[in-house]
């Protein structure tokens, strides 16, 4: 999990990792292979998918068509099997699969955005502020799903202002300030760090 204040560079980091924004310095490696100059679509094919801040679903398309869009790198037969997996993970999407994505609530759109990314079978899932604008009950559900995905072996880089929720489920946590990582360690350990408690947990 990556936590930090507004403007610290969290979203910029994710956009750079996914290739939407060019790196200003340094290099990016995925499984030991340099991908710094690789296009976003090739990064998806290589196993990296991002769920952007604000969800950004295709509102005029049905939920099922949104999900199929996420599987553009996969053979058709695999996509059908993955579709069933997503409906198992997010039952509300099965129930509403023929409706337009724009008719979903904010929490349901977040689930759709996550499921669409998972349709690409990512090895690394970049999650940008999944709890933004959601009611507490929906936030709890989103984090339950994130924890379930982590337990299934999917590597997740979670960017979140809700530091307590993010660090509680993180194997490793990072604190970013002004574009630089200033602290890192096991998530639960960072929860007990006095600096983190003061700056991000209101303690």
Secondary structure, DSSP 8 states (H G I E B T S, - for coil): -EE--TTSSHHHHHHHHHTSS--SSS--EETTEE-TT--HHHHHHHTEEEE-TT----TTSBHHHHHHHTTTTS-HHHHHHHHHHHHHH-HHHHHTTTSBGGGS-HHHHHHHHHHHHHTT--SEEEEE-TTTT--HHHHHHHHHHHHHHHHTT-EEEEE-S-HHHHHHH-SSEEEEETTEEEEEE-HHHHHT-HHHHHHHS--
